């Protein structure tokens, strides 16, 4: 089975077997909460409700079970390691793999792949729509009117940070923190919000007036996808990119990860807003029509493997972009390998496998971290212990230019 780069003594693969660790809490607490949320989201009949109950029993105290023989992606999952992990505890296989397979089994339980009335129905859609219609979204869109008075560079920087911190709008993360709005956590005042900031290197790769192609691999829908779209629209308008590519998930994944349906909902939300937000929506709609913005949804995007195991077609695609921007915590884990690296491990070294310039925009919501300087790590640990890794109150912009 493809794997991430060879481990080092200080970088074990993350698994969920140890109580008290963040991966264990996701498997033992977040996943059951997600099943209950999905069970209540729709008036599912006894068959689906029973399948969800069975998944709850399996993921809390059972073992990994195979996909049905007629599952459309059964062969793909076997290539991704299902045969090796079938019959093993969810808590003893790589955490990244276990999380991804959980969401695949959740779709199976809700009838997403089965011909019938629930086929193709996103079980997370009610939460996604509620977020788009929230007062917070309204306030964020209204703030765009003030941004239009700023210089193009100031707008670009503001929208970059909007895209970065929009990553806190993560429905799955809210379930694990027990909050309905922000993460609920507070950053210690004397620690940096940005633990790494390579934004100057990012802008140097995208000078105005060139023929640059930017690829953005999206993370969450709703209040995170909208800032991502606003950033793309601005970069197209400002001439920093001539063409943009947006990678979305091919199916519902990780509670709030963005699919093509979520893109359409976001565009409709922009189109229904007044002022600058509506203008951005029209710009994006036009870019999709004329091909300067294109959308991709590759099966690997909903898979359980790190980017070191990219299939050949995606490897060739990413190699052709001026810059690929990977949004969010999960994409970061897949980029550097889901390992407990020493925080001062070189970001450039662990991303050397990626076939082109790459940037990570990420709010910290899991233990994985690389590329910090020793003083920053020491200050964070002194002030917050290890909570800074998972609280969602810190973020990073990291770039590997070649």
Secondary structure by P-SEA (a helix, b strand, c coil): cccccccccccccccccccccaaaaaaacaaaaaaaaaaacccccaaaaaaaaaaaaaacccccccccccccaaaaaaaaccccccccccccccaaaaaaaaaaaaaaaacccccccccccccaaaaaaaaaacaaaaaaaaaccccccccaaaaaaaaaaaaaacccccaaaaaaaccccccccccccccccccccaaaaaaaacccccbbbbbbbccccaaaaaaaaaaaaaaaaaccccbbbbbbbccccccccccaaaaaaaaaaaaacccaaaaaaaaaaaaaaaccbbbbbbcccccccccccccaaaaaaaaaccbbbbbcaaaaaaaaccccccccccccccccccccbbbbbccccccccccccaaaaaaaaacccccccccccccbbbbbcc
